[in-house]
Amino acid sequence: MADAVTRAKWDRMAPRFDSMASKGAERRWAPAKRELFARMDGRILFLALGTGLDIPHFPAGRTITAIDISPRMVELAAPRIAAYDGTIDAQVMDVHDLPHPPGSFDQVFTSCTFCSVPDPVAGLKALHRVLRPGGELFMFEHTGSRFTPFRQMMDMMTALTRRIGPEMNRPTVDNVRAAGFRVRAVENVFLDVVKTIHAIRPT
Ligand SMILES: C[S@@+](CC[C@H](N)C(=O)[O-])C[C@H]1O[C@@H](n2cnc3c(N)ncnc32)[C@H](O)[C@@H]1O
């Protein structure tokens, strides 16, 4: 059964999400997201559709299964789904409850997700299961920092931010490895906090 607390938290956030995320942050991260999503190919799962702010960065002509735990988010994504020059099958779904058989996808993409999935290693293991052996995971994430002042600041911020949405201090690259992936590349987009991660489900 879907995690009702996480669902309710993001349903509450949904009506405010665009005004919070779509201005500075989204403009700033757009080039890195576009570069990452340009690699979309084959059977694609997109985790954490949100209000669809990522959709304008998707290459045209793809067929994408997109999921999000929040019905309100998926509802608000409808105009961006309709404007996409390709096919997006949007579904309300918790990453922990993926009904797809093992190996259903060639690629999984996620953006700003594993800051908020309550048990990130379990969520990543669920993605590992639905990827074919040799399949690829591409992530755009903000994480904790190796640098002490930033790390301490993020620990303090997380005490507040986790109540409304994300955690700011997650060791996401370590979590990807702990879920059984082989990390191919990590690229810092802003300091060592915002980054792209490319990982493979080993054959
Ligand atoms: C910070 S938002 C990012 C949305 C979008 N990717 C973007 O960057 O605009 C995080 C999203 O993750 C979704 N989410 C959180 N936990 C989830 C879970 N367990 N399964 C599926 N989606 C989840 C939330 O509903 C929310 O829409």
The ligand as an ORCA input file, in Angstrom:
! r2SCAN-3c Opt
* xyz 0 1
  C      10.920     17.659     -5.188
  S       9.598     16.934     -6.102
  C      10.347     16.758     -7.720
  C       9.357     16.760     -8.841
  C       9.963     16.896    -10.240
  N      10.839     15.802    -10.551
  C      10.693     18.225    -10.382
  O      11.925     18.251    -10.269
  O      10.002     19.247    -10.601
  C       9.609     15.264     -5.468
  C       8.500     14.418     -6.052
  O       8.704     13.064     -5.625
  C       7.456     12.468     -5.409
  N       7.638     11.298     -4.532
  C       8.073     11.310     -3.244
  N       8.111     10.064     -2.751
  C       7.700      9.246     -3.743
  C       7.514      7.839     -3.831
  N       7.754      7.047     -2.787
  N       7.092      7.312     -5.001
  C       6.830      8.122     -6.067
  N       6.973      9.480     -6.037
  C       7.406     10.033     -4.891
  C       6.628     13.593     -4.786
  O       5.237     13.390     -4.865
  C       7.098     14.797     -5.590
  O       6.274     15.046     -6.713
*
